[in-house]
């Protein structure tokens, strides 16, 4: 059994790129923690190895996300959600990971009233080469 708790907080000056206009960007987005400027994130995760080849996980998360646009006056995005995952090792060199996450989002993309649920399904196949 393993547990993990993470807390992150950024200030109103974090990732505010009015002075660094030529760097820290890729594909039109600031390279930063996803909580952006003046954000907070709390994550709790528990995993349990049920058998030597099977592992189950559960997580919950609450995040307040701030825009990285300089002097942005709109609302912050709020997210609360959780998910479950399973990891299974097979043929000694392969493992399959599947995860489902759901988040209740308020002010999506920093637009007041743009609320709803976001769903994410993640699948990974891993091969060991040693």
N, CA, C and O atoms as a GROMACS GRO file, in nm:
protein
  520
    1UNK      N    1   0.085  -0.118   0.000
    1UNK     CA    2   0.000   0.000   0.000
    1UNK      C    3   0.089   0.123   0.000
    1UNK      O    4   0.185   0.132   0.077
    2UNK      N    5   0.057   0.216  -0.085
    2UNK     CA    6   0.135   0.339  -0.095
    2UNK      C    7   0.040   0.458  -0.102
    2UNK      O    8  -0.064   0.450  -0.168
    3UNK      N    9   0.074   0.567  -0.035
    3UNK     CA   10  -0.009   0.688  -0.042
    3UNK      C   11   0.080   0.807  -0.074
    3UNK      O   12   0.198   0.810  -0.041
    4UNK      N   13   0.020   0.904  -0.139
    4UNK     CA   14   0.094   1.024  -0.178
    4UNK      C   15   0.002   1.144  -0.161
    4UNK      O   16  -0.114   1.140  -0.203
    5UNK      N   17   0.053   1.249  -0.101
    5UNK     CA   18  -0.019   1.375  -0.088
    5UNK      C   19   0.070   1.485  -0.143
    5UNK      O   20   0.188   1.494  -0.108
    6UNK      N   21   0.014   1.567  -0.229
    6UNK     CA   22   0.090   1.677  -0.289
    6UNK      C   23   0.011   1.806  -0.274
    6UNK      O   24  -0.111   1.808  -0.290
    7UNK      N   25   0.082   1.914  -0.245
    7UNK     CA   26   0.022   2.046  -0.240
    7UNK      C   27   0.114   2.142  -0.314
    7UNK      O   28   0.235   2.144  -0.290
    8UNK      N   29   0.057   2.220  -0.403
    8UNK     CA   30   0.135   2.320  -0.476
    8UNK      C   31   0.061   2.452  -0.470
    8UNK      O   32  -0.062   2.456  -0.471
    9UNK      N   33   0.136   2.560  -0.465
    9UNK     CA   34   0.077   2.693  -0.464
    9UNK      C   35   0.169   2.787  -0.540
    9UNK      O   36   0.291   2.785  -0.521
   10UNK      N   37   0.111   2.870  -0.624
   10UNK     CA   38   0.187   2.972  -0.695
   10UNK      C   39   0.135   3.108  -0.652
   10UNK      O   40   0.021   3.121  -0.607
   11UNK      N   41   0.218   3.210  -0.667
   11UNK     CA   42   0.179   3.345  -0.626
   11UNK      C   43   0.121   3.422  -0.743
   11UNK      O   44   0.114   3.371  -0.855
   12UNK      N   45   0.079   3.544  -0.718
   12UNK     CA   46   0.026   3.630  -0.824
   12UNK      C   47   0.136   3.673  -0.920
   12UNK      O   48   0.108   3.726  -1.028
   13UNK      N   49   0.263   3.651  -0.883
   13UNK     CA   50   0.376   3.684  -0.970
   13UNK      C   51   0.427   3.563  -1.049
   13UNK      O   52   0.501   3.579  -1.146
   14UNK      N   53   0.386   3.443  -1.008
   14UNK     CA   54   0.434   3.321  -1.074
   14UNK      C   55   0.387   3.313  -1.218
   14UNK      O   56   0.269   3.334  -1.247
   15UNK      N   57   0.479   3.281  -1.306
   15UNK     CA   58   0.450   3.258  -1.448
   15UNK      C   59   0.388   3.380  -1.515
   15UNK      O   60   0.322   3.367  -1.618
   16UNK      N   61   0.408   3.496  -1.458
   16UNK     CA   62   0.355   3.620  -1.514
   16UNK      C   63   0.464   3.677  -1.603
   16UNK      O   64   0.561   3.733  -1.553
   17UNK      N   65   0.451   3.663  -1.734
   17UNK     CA   66   0.561   3.683  -1.826
   17UNK      C   67   0.563   3.819  -1.893
   17UNK      O   68   0.593   3.829  -2.012
   18UNK      N   69   0.531   3.924  -1.818
   18UNK     CA   70   0.540   4.057  -1.878
   18UNK      C   71   0.686   4.097  -1.898
   18UNK      O   72   0.714   4.184  -1.981
   19UNK      N   73   0.780   4.036  -1.824
   19UNK     CA   74   0.922   4.068  -1.842
   19UNK      C   75   0.994   3.965  -1.929
   19UNK      O   76   1.098   3.996  -1.987
   20UNK      N   77   0.942   3.845  -1.938
   20UNK     CA   78   1.006   3.738  -2.013
   20UNK      C   79   0.923   3.706  -2.137
   20UNK      O   80   0.873   3.594  -2.151
   21UNK      N   81   0.908   3.801  -2.224
   21UNK     CA   82   0.817   3.786  -2.338
   21UNK      C   83   0.872   3.696  -2.448
   21UNK      O   84   0.795   3.650  -2.531
   22UNK      N   85   1.003   3.670  -2.452
   22UNK     CA   86   1.060   3.589  -2.559
   22UNK      C   87   1.080   3.444  -2.522
   22UNK      O   88   1.107   3.362  -2.610
   23UNK      N   89   1.068   3.409  -2.395
   23UNK     CA   90   1.094   3.272  -2.353
   23UNK      C   91   0.978   3.211  -2.280
   23UNK      O   92   0.874   3.274  -2.262
   24UNK      N   93   0.996   3.087  -2.238
   24UNK     CA   94   0.900   3.014  -2.157
   24UNK      C   95   0.769   2.982  -2.227
   24UNK      O   96   0.669   2.957  -2.160
   25UNK      N   97   0.766   2.982  -2.359
   25UNK     CA   98   0.644   2.954  -2.432
   25UNK      C   99   0.666   2.837  -2.527
   25UNK      O  100   0.776   2.816  -2.577
   26UNK      N  101   0.560   2.761  -2.552
   26UNK     CA  102   0.561   2.659  -2.656
   26UNK      C  103   0.420   2.642  -2.709
   26UNK      O  104   0.325   2.630  -2.631
   27UNK      N  105   0.404   2.643  -2.838
   27UNK     CA  106   0.274   2.626  -2.903
   27UNK      C  107   0.170   2.723  -2.848
   27UNK      O  108   0.053   2.688  -2.836
   28UNK      N  109   0.213   2.845  -2.815
   28UNK     CA  110   0.119   2.947  -2.769
   28UNK      C  111   0.081   2.941  -2.623
   28UNK      O  112  -0.004   3.017  -2.578
   29UNK      N  113   0.145   2.850  -2.546
   29UNK     CA  114   0.112   2.838  -2.404
   29UNK      C  115   0.238   2.854  -2.319
   29UNK      O  116   0.347   2.813  -2.359
   30UNK      N  117   0.221   2.912  -2.202
   30UNK     CA  118   0.331   2.926  -2.108
   30UNK      C  119   0.370   2.789  -2.056
   30UNK      O  120   0.283   2.708  -2.022
   31UNK      N  121   0.501   2.761  -2.050
   31UNK     CA  122   0.550   2.636  -1.992
   31UNK      C  123   0.553   2.657  -1.841
   31UNK      O  124   0.636   2.731  -1.789
   32UNK      N  125   0.461   2.592  -1.772
   32UNK     CA  126   0.452   2.611  -1.627
   32UNK      C  127   0.372   2.496  -1.566
   32UNK      O  128   0.323   2.408  -1.637
   33UNK      N  129   0.359   2.500  -1.436
   33UNK     CA  130   0.267   2.412  -1.368
   33UNK      C  131   0.127   2.445  -1.418
   33UNK      O  132   0.099   2.561  -1.448
   34UNK      N  133   0.040   2.347  -1.429
   34UNK     CA  134  -0.092   2.372  -1.487
   34UNK      C  135  -0.176   2.466  -1.402
   34UNK      O  136  -0.277   2.518  -1.451
   35UNK      N  137  -0.139   2.491  -1.275
   35UNK     CA  138  -0.220   2.581  -1.192
   35UNK      C  139  -0.193   2.727  -1.222
   35UNK      O  140  -0.263   2.814  -1.171
   36UNK      N  141  -0.093   2.756  -1.305
   36UNK     CA  142  -0.072   2.892  -1.353
   36UNK      C  143  -0.042   2.993  -1.244
   36UNK      O  144   0.022   2.961  -1.144
   37UNK      N  145  -0.090   3.114  -1.264
   37UNK     CA  146  -0.065   3.226  -1.173
   37UNK      C  147  -0.166   3.224  -1.059
   37UNK      O  148  -0.286   3.206  -1.082
   38UNK      N  149  -0.118   3.242  -0.936
   38UNK     CA  150  -0.203   3.249  -0.818
   38UNK      C  151  -0.293   3.125  -0.809
   38UNK      O  152  -0.413   3.137  -0.786
   39UNK      N  153  -0.234   3.008  -0.826
   39UNK     CA  154  -0.311   2.884  -0.824
   39UNK      C  155  -0.277   2.796  -0.706
   39UNK      O  156  -0.177   2.816  -0.637
   40UNK      N  157  -0.362   2.697  -0.683
   40UNK     CA  158  -0.342   2.600  -0.576
   40UNK      C  159  -0.385   2.463  -0.626
   40UNK      O  160  -0.478   2.451  -0.706
   41UNK      N  161  -0.317   2.359  -0.577
   41UNK     CA  162  -0.352   2.222  -0.616
   41UNK      C  163  -0.327   2.130  -0.498
   41UNK      O  164  -0.220   2.134  -0.436
   42UNK      N  165  -0.425   2.047  -0.468
   42UNK     CA  166  -0.413   1.947  -0.362
   42UNK      C  167  -0.449   1.812  -0.424
   42UNK      O  168  -0.558   1.796  -0.479
   43UNK      N  169  -0.358   1.716  -0.413
   43UNK     CA  170  -0.377   1.582  -0.471
   43UNK      C  171  -0.352   1.478  -0.363
   43UNK      O  172  -0.257   1.488  -0.287
   44UNK      N  173  -0.441   1.378  -0.358
   44UNK     CA  174  -0.423   1.263  -0.270
   44UNK      C  175  -0.436   1.138  -0.356
   44UNK      O  176  -0.530   1.126  -0.435
   45UNK      N  177  -0.343   1.045  -0.341
   45UNK     CA  178  -0.343   0.923  -0.422
   45UNK      C  179  -0.304   0.804  -0.336
   45UNK      O  180  -0.214   0.812  -0.253
   46UNK      N  181  -0.375   0.694  -0.357
   46UNK     CA  182  -0.347   0.569  -0.287
   46UNK      C  183  -0.336   0.459  -0.392
   46UNK      O  184  -0.421   0.449  -0.481
   47UNK      N  185  -0.232   0.376  -0.382
   47UNK     CA  186  -0.217   0.261  -0.470
   47UNK      C  187  -0.192   0.137  -0.385
   47UNK      O  188  -0.133   0.143  -0.277
   48UNK      N  189  -0.239   0.025  -0.436
   48UNK     CA  190  -0.220  -0.101  -0.365
   48UNK      C  191  -0.183  -0.208  -0.466
   48UNK      O  192  -0.248  -0.223  -0.569
   49UNK      N  193  -0.078  -0.283  -0.435
   49UNK     CA  194  -0.038  -0.396  -0.518
   49UNK      C  195  -0.117  -0.517  -0.466
   49UNK      O  196  -0.090  -0.568  -0.358
   50UNK      N  197  -0.213  -0.560  -0.545
   50UNK     CA  198  -0.301  -0.670  -0.506
   50UNK      C  199  -0.231  -0.804  -0.522
   50UNK      O  200  -0.241  -0.891  -0.435
   51UNK      N  201  -0.160  -0.822  -0.634
   51UNK     CA  202  -0.078  -0.939  -0.660
   51UNK      C  203   0.054  -0.887  -0.716
   51UNK      O  204   0.064  -0.767  -0.744
   52UNK      N  205   0.155  -0.970  -0.734
   52UNK     CA  206   0.279  -0.922  -0.793
   52UNK      C  207   0.262  -0.861  -0.933
   52UNK      O  208   0.346  -0.784  -0.978
   53UNK      N  209   0.154  -0.896  -1.001
   53UNK     CA  210   0.132  -0.845  -1.137
   53UNK      C  211   0.020  -0.742  -1.149
   53UNK      O  212   0.002  -0.683  -1.256
   54UNK      N  213  -0.057  -0.719  -1.043
   54UNK     CA  214  -0.174  -0.632  -1.049
   54UNK      C  215  -0.168  -0.522  -0.945
   54UNK      O  216  -0.146  -0.548  -0.826
   55UNK      N  217  -0.187  -0.397  -0.989
   55UNK     CA  218  -0.187  -0.284  -0.898
   55UNK      C  219  -0.311  -0.197  -0.927
   55UNK      O  220  -0.345  -0.172  -1.042
   56UNK      N  221  -0.377  -0.152  -0.820
   56UNK     CA  222  -0.494  -0.065  -0.830
   56UNK      C  223  -0.463   0.070  -0.768
   56UNK      O  224  -0.388   0.078  -0.672
   57UNK      N  225  -0.521   0.178  -0.824
   57UNK     CA  226  -0.498   0.311  -0.771
   57UNK      C  227  -0.626   0.392  -0.765
   57UNK      O  228  -0.722   0.367  -0.839
   58UNK      N  229  -0.627   0.490  -0.675
   58UNK     CA  230  -0.740   0.581  -0.658
   58UNK      C  231  -0.683   0.718  -0.624
   58UNK      O  232  -0.589   0.728  -0.545
   59UNK      N  233  -0.741   0.823  -0.682
   59UNK     CA  234  -0.693   0.957  -0.650
   59UNK      C  235  -0.806   1.057  -0.650
   59UNK      O  236  -0.907   1.039  -0.718
   60UNK      N  237  -0.788   1.164  -0.571
   60UNK     CA  238  -0.879   1.279  -0.569
   60UNK      C  239  -0.792   1.404  -0.579
   60UNK      O  240  -0.678   1.406  -0.534
   61UNK      N  241  -0.850   1.509  -0.640
   61UNK     CA  242  -0.772   1.631  -0.660
   61UNK      C  243  -0.865   1.752  -0.660
   61UNK      O  244  -0.978   1.746  -0.708
   62UNK      N  245  -0.815   1.862  -0.604
   62UNK     CA  246  -0.884   1.991  -0.608
   62UNK      C  247  -0.783   2.095  -0.653
   62UNK      O  248  -0.674   2.105  -0.597
   63UNK      N  249  -0.820   2.172  -0.755
   63UNK     CA  250  -0.728   2.272  -0.809
   63UNK      C  251  -0.799   2.403  -0.837
   63UNK      O  252  -0.913   2.405  -0.883
   64UNK      N  253  -0.731   2.513  -0.807
   64UNK     CA  254  -0.771   2.648  -0.846
   64UNK      C  255  -0.665   2.691  -0.946
   64UNK      O  256  -0.546   2.696  -0.913
   65UNK      N  257  -0.706   2.722  -1.069
   65UNK     CA  258  -0.612   2.752  -1.177
   65UNK      C  259  -0.624   2.899  -1.215
   65UNK      O  260  -0.733   2.950  -1.239
   66UNK      N  261  -0.508   2.967  -1.220
   66UNK     CA  262  -0.506   3.107  -1.260
   66UNK      C  263  -0.448   3.124  -1.399
   66UNK      O  264  -0.361   3.048  -1.440
   67UNK      N  265  -0.497   3.222  -1.470
   67UNK     CA  266  -0.448   3.249  -1.606
   67UNK      C  267  -0.307   3.307  -1.600
   67UNK      O  268  -0.273   3.382  -1.509
   68UNK      N  269  -0.225   3.272  -1.698
   68UNK     CA  270  -0.090   3.327  -1.706
   68UNK      C  271  -0.083   3.452  -1.794
   68UNK      O  272   0.024   3.506  -1.816
   69UNK      N  273  -0.199   3.497  -1.845
   69UNK     CA  274  -0.202   3.622  -1.920
   69UNK      C  275  -0.174   3.738  -1.826
   69UNK      O  276  -0.228   3.743  -1.715
   70UNK      N  277  -0.090   3.830  -1.868
   70UNK     CA  278  -0.050   3.943  -1.784
   70UNK      C  279  -0.172   4.028  -1.749
   70UNK      O  280  -0.247   4.070  -1.838
   71UNK      N  281  -0.192   4.053  -1.622
   71UNK     CA  282  -0.300   4.135  -1.567
   71UNK      C  283  -0.438   4.086  -1.611
   71UNK      O  284  -0.524   4.167  -1.645
   72UNK      N  285  -0.458   3.955  -1.610
   72UNK     CA  286  -0.586   3.896  -1.646
   72UNK      C  287  -0.688   3.929  -1.539
   72UNK      O  288  -0.662   3.910  -1.420
   73UNK      N  289  -0.806   3.978  -1.580
   73UNK     CA  290  -0.908   4.021  -1.484
   73UNK      C  291  -1.024   3.923  -1.472
   73UNK      O  292  -1.117   3.949  -1.394
   74UNK      N  293  -1.023   3.813  -1.545
   74UNK     CA  294  -1.134   3.718  -1.543
   74UNK      C  295  -1.128   3.625  -1.423
   74UNK      O  296  -1.041   3.638  -1.338
   75UNK      N  297  -1.222   3.530  -1.418
   75UNK     CA  298  -1.228   3.437  -1.305
   75UNK      C  299  -1.122   3.328  -1.314
   75UNK      O  300  -1.067   3.301  -1.421
   76UNK      N  301  -1.094   3.266  -1.200
   76UNK     CA  302  -1.006   3.150  -1.198
   76UNK      C  303  -1.088   3.025  -1.231
   76UNK      O  304  -1.209   3.020  -1.210
   77UNK      N  305  -1.020   2.925  -1.284
   77UNK     CA  306  -1.084   2.796  -1.312
   77UNK      C  307  -1.074   2.710  -1.188
   77UNK      O  308  -0.968   2.705  -1.125
   78UNK      N  309  -1.182   2.642  -1.153
   78UNK     CA  310  -1.183   2.554  -1.037
   78UNK      C  311  -1.214   2.413  -1.082
   78UNK      O  312  -1.306   2.391  -1.160
   79UNK      N  313  -1.137   2.317  -1.031
   79UNK     CA  314  -1.156   2.177  -1.067
   79UNK      C  315  -1.156   2.092  -0.942
   79UNK      O  316  -1.074   2.110  -0.852
   80UNK      N  317  -1.250   1.998  -0.936
   80UNK     CA  318  -1.249   1.898  -0.830
   80UNK      C  319  -1.289   1.766  -0.894
   80UNK      O  320  -1.386   1.759  -0.970
   81UNK      N  321  -1.212   1.662  -0.864
   81UNK     CA  322  -1.241   1.535  -0.929
   81UNK      C  323  -1.160   1.422  -0.872
   81UNK      O  324  -1.094   1.435  -0.769
   82UNK      N  325  -1.165   1.312  -0.942
   82UNK     CA  326  -1.092   1.195  -0.898
   82UNK      C  327  -1.092   1.089  -1.006
   82UNK      O  328  -1.143   1.108  -1.116
   83UNK      N  329  -1.034   0.976  -0.970
   83UNK     CA  330  -1.027   0.869  -1.069
   83UNK      C  331  -0.975   0.740  -1.011
   83UNK      O  332  -0.932   0.732  -0.896
   84UNK      N  333  -0.980   0.639  -1.096
   84UNK     CA  334  -0.931   0.505  -1.062
   84UNK      C  335  -0.840   0.456  -1.174
   84UNK      O  336  -0.853   0.498  -1.289
   85UNK      N  337  -0.749   0.368  -1.139
   85UNK     CA  338  -0.661   0.311  -1.241
   85UNK      C  339  -0.622   0.168  -1.204
   85UNK      O  340  -0.635   0.125  -1.090
   86UNK      N  341  -0.575   0.098  -1.306
   86UNK     CA  342  -0.530  -0.040  -1.290
   86UNK      C  343  -0.404  -0.060  -1.374
   86UNK      O  344  -0.393  -0.009  -1.485
   87UNK      N  345  -0.309  -0.134  -1.319
   87UNK     CA  346  -0.187  -0.166  -1.390
   87UNK      C  347  -0.166  -0.317  -1.382
   87UNK      O  348  -0.174  -0.376  -1.274
   88UNK      N  349  -0.140  -0.378  -1.497
   88UNK     CA  350  -0.124  -0.524  -1.502
   88UNK      C  351   0.000  -0.559  -1.582
   88UNK      O  352   0.016  -0.514  -1.695
   89UNK      N  353   0.089  -0.638  -1.522
   89UNK     CA  354   0.211  -0.684  -1.589
   89UNK      C  355   0.187  -0.822  -1.650
   89UNK      O  356   0.131  -0.910  -1.584
   90UNK      N  357   0.229  -0.839  -1.775
   90UNK     CA  358   0.212  -0.968  -1.842
   90UNK      C  359   0.333  -0.997  -1.929
   90UNK      O  360   0.408  -0.906  -1.963
   91UNK      N  361   0.353  -1.121  -1.964
   91UNK     CA  362   0.464  -1.169  -2.044
   91UNK      C  363   0.600  -1.120  -1.992
   91UNK      O  364   0.694  -1.106  -2.070
   92UNK      N  365   0.610  -1.094  -1.866
   92UNK     CA  366   0.733  -1.055  -1.796
   92UNK      C  367   0.794  -0.922  -1.840
   92UNK      O  368   0.861  -0.856  -1.760
   93UNK      N  369   0.772  -0.879  -1.963
   93UNK     CA  370   0.832  -0.754  -2.012
   93UNK      C  371   0.730  -0.646  -2.042
   93UNK      O  372   0.769  -0.532  -2.071
   94UNK      N  373   0.603  -0.676  -2.037
   94UNK     CA  374   0.500  -0.580  -2.075
   94UNK      C  375   0.411  -0.546  -1.957
   94UNK      O  376   0.387  -0.630  -1.869
   95UNK      N  377   0.362  -0.425  -1.956
   95UNK     CA  378   0.259  -0.388  -1.859
   95UNK      C  379   0.159  -0.296  -1.928
   95UNK      O  380   0.193  -0.219  -2.018
   96UNK      N  381   0.036  -0.306  -1.884
   96UNK     CA  382  -0.073  -0.227  -1.938
   96UNK      C  383  -0.129  -0.142  -1.824
   96UNK      O  384  -0.158  -0.194  -1.716
   97UNK      N  385  -0.145  -0.014  -1.849
   97UNK     CA  386  -0.197   0.081  -1.750
   97UNK      C  387  -0.322   0.145  -1.809
   97UNK      O  388  -0.319   0.193  -1.922
   98UNK      N  389  -0.431   0.146  -1.733
   98UNK     CA  390  -0.555   0.211  -1.775
   98UNK      C  391  -0.605   0.298  -1.661
   98UNK      O  392  -0.602   0.258  -1.545
   99UNK      N  393  -0.650   0.419  -1.696
   99UNK     CA  394  -0.694   0.515  -1.594
   99UNK      C  395  -0.818   0.589  -1.644
   99UNK      O  396  -0.828   0.623  -1.762
  100UNK      N  397  -0.911   0.615  -1.553
  100UNK     CA  398  -1.028   0.697  -1.582
  100UNK      C  399  -1.032   0.809  -1.479
  100UNK      O  400  -1.031   0.784  -1.359
  101UNK      N  401  -1.036   0.934  -1.527
  101UNK     CA  402  -1.046   1.052  -1.441
  101UNK      C  403  -1.168   1.132  -1.480
  101UNK      O  404  -1.202   1.142  -1.599
  102UNK      N  405  -1.236   1.190  -1.382
  102UNK     CA  406  -1.348   1.281  -1.407
  102UNK      C  407  -1.329   1.404  -1.319
  102UNK      O  408  -1.291   1.392  -1.202
  103UNK      N  409  -1.357   1.522  -1.375
  103UNK     CA  410  -1.343   1.648  -1.301
  103UNK      C  411  -1.466   1.735  -1.324
  103UNK      O  412  -1.514   1.749  -1.436
  104UNK      N  413  -1.516   1.791  -1.216
  104UNK     CA  414  -1.620   1.893  -1.225
  104UNK      C  415  -1.548   2.027  -1.238
  104UNK      O  416  -1.474   2.068  -1.149
  105UNK      N  417  -1.570   2.096  -1.349
  105UNK     CA  418  -1.494   2.218  -1.380
  105UNK      C  419  -1.588   2.339  -1.377
  105UNK      O  420  -1.696   2.337  -1.436
  106UNK      N  421  -1.545   2.444  -1.307
  106UNK     CA  422  -1.616   2.573  -1.307
  106UNK      C  423  -1.528   2.675  -1.377
  106UNK      O  424  -1.406   2.677  -1.357
  107UNK      N  425  -1.587   2.758  -1.458
  107UNK     CA  426  -1.516   2.864  -1.532
  107UNK      C  427  -1.409   2.808  -1.624
  107UNK      O  428  -1.296   2.858  -1.628
  108UNK      N  429  -1.444   2.703  -1.700
  108UNK     CA  430  -1.351   2.640  -1.793
  108UNK      C  431  -1.293   2.746  -1.887
  108UNK      O  432  -1.366   2.832  -1.936
  109UNK      N  433  -1.164   2.739  -1.911
  109UNK     CA  434  -1.091   2.835  -1.996
  109UNK      C  435  -1.108   2.978  -1.949
  109UNK      O  436  -1.102   3.072  -2.028
  110UNK      N  437  -1.129   2.995  -1.817
  110UNK     CA  438  -1.139   3.126  -1.752
  110UNK      C  439  -1.258   3.206  -1.803
  110UNK      O  440  -1.254   3.329  -1.806
  111UNK      N  441  -1.364   3.138  -1.842
  111UNK     CA  442  -1.489   3.200  -1.886
  111UNK      C  443  -1.595   3.175  -1.780
  111UNK      O  444  -1.628   3.060  -1.752
  112UNK      N  445  -1.648   3.282  -1.720
  112UNK     CA  446  -1.750   3.269  -1.616
  112UNK      C  447  -1.870   3.193  -1.669
  112UNK      O  448  -1.919   3.222  -1.778
  113UNK      N  449  -1.917   3.096  -1.592
  113UNK     CA  450  -2.034   3.019  -1.628
  113UNK      C  451  -2.008   2.903  -1.722
  113UNK      O  452  -2.100   2.827  -1.752
  114UNK      N  453  -1.886   2.887  -1.770
  114UNK     CA  454  -1.853   2.774  -1.857
  114UNK      C  455  -1.819   2.656  -1.766
  114UNK      O  456  -1.703   2.630  -1.737
  115UNK      N  457  -1.922   2.585  -1.723
  115UNK     CA  458  -1.908   2.477  -1.625
  115UNK      C  459  -1.941   2.343  -1.689
  115UNK      O  460  -2.011   2.337  -1.790
  116UNK      N  461  -1.892   2.236  -1.631
  116UNK     CA  462  -1.926   2.102  -1.680
  116UNK      C  463  -1.831   1.997  -1.629
  116UNK      O  464  -1.744   2.024  -1.546
  117UNK      N  465  -1.848   1.878  -1.680
  117UNK     CA  466  -1.764   1.764  -1.643
  117UNK      C  467  -1.663   1.736  -1.754
  117UNK      O  468  -1.698   1.738  -1.872
  118UNK      N  469  -1.540   1.710  -1.715
  118UNK     CA  470  -1.436   1.666  -1.808
  118UNK      C  471  -1.403   1.521  -1.776
  118UNK      O  472  -1.387   1.485  -1.659
  119UNK      N  473  -1.393   1.438  -1.878
  119UNK     CA  474  -1.360   1.297  -1.862
  119UNK      C  475  -1.229   1.270  -1.936
  119UNK      O  476  -1.205   1.325  -2.044
  120UNK      N  477  -1.146   1.187  -1.876
  120UNK     CA  478  -1.019   1.150  -1.939
  120UNK      C  479  -0.998   1.000  -1.922
  120UNK      O  480  -1.005   0.947  -1.812
  121UNK      N  481  -0.972   0.933  -2.034
  121UNK     CA  482  -0.936   0.792  -2.032
  121UNK      C  483  -0.793   0.783  -2.085
  121UNK      O  484  -0.762   0.835  -2.192
  122UNK      N  485  -0.708   0.716  -2.010
  122UNK     CA  486  -0.567   0.705  -2.046
  122UNK      C  487  -0.527   0.559  -2.051
  122UNK      O  488  -0.556   0.483  -1.959
  123UNK      N  489  -0.462   0.520  -2.160
  123UNK     CA  490  -0.411   0.383  -2.176
  123UNK      C  491  -0.263   0.388  -2.209
  123UNK      O  492  -0.221   0.468  -2.292
  124UNK      N  493  -0.185   0.304  -2.145
  124UNK     CA  494  -0.041   0.298  -2.172
  124UNK      C  495   0.001   0.151  -2.182
  124UNK      O  496  -0.041   0.067  -2.103
  125UNK      N  497   0.085   0.123  -2.280
  125UNK     CA  498   0.149  -0.007  -2.293
  125UNK      C  499   0.298   0.017  -2.279
  125UNK      O  500   0.356   0.098  -2.351
  126UNK      N  501   0.361  -0.054  -2.186
  126UNK     CA  502   0.503  -0.036  -2.158
  126UNK      C  503   0.576  -0.167  -2.180
  126UNK      O  504   0.527  -0.274  -2.142
  127UNK      N  505   0.695  -0.158  -2.241
  127UNK     CA  506   0.780  -0.276  -2.259
  127UNK      C  507   0.916  -0.250  -2.196
  127UNK      O  508   0.976  -0.145  -2.220
  128UNK      N  509   0.964  -0.342  -2.116
  128UNK     CA  510   1.096  -0.333  -2.057
  128UNK      C  511   1.199  -0.390  -2.155
  128UNK      O  512   1.175  -0.492  -2.220
  129UNK      N  513   1.314  -0.324  -2.165
  129UNK     CA  514   1.420  -0.370  -2.256
  129UNK      C  515   1.544  -0.419  -2.185
  129UNK      O  516   1.649  -0.432  -2.248
  130UNK      N  517   1.538  -0.447  -2.059
  130UNK     CA  518   1.655  -0.497  -1.988
  130UNK      C  519   1.646  -0.642  -1.959
  130UNK      O  520   1.738  -0.699  -1.900
   0.00000   0.00000   0.00000
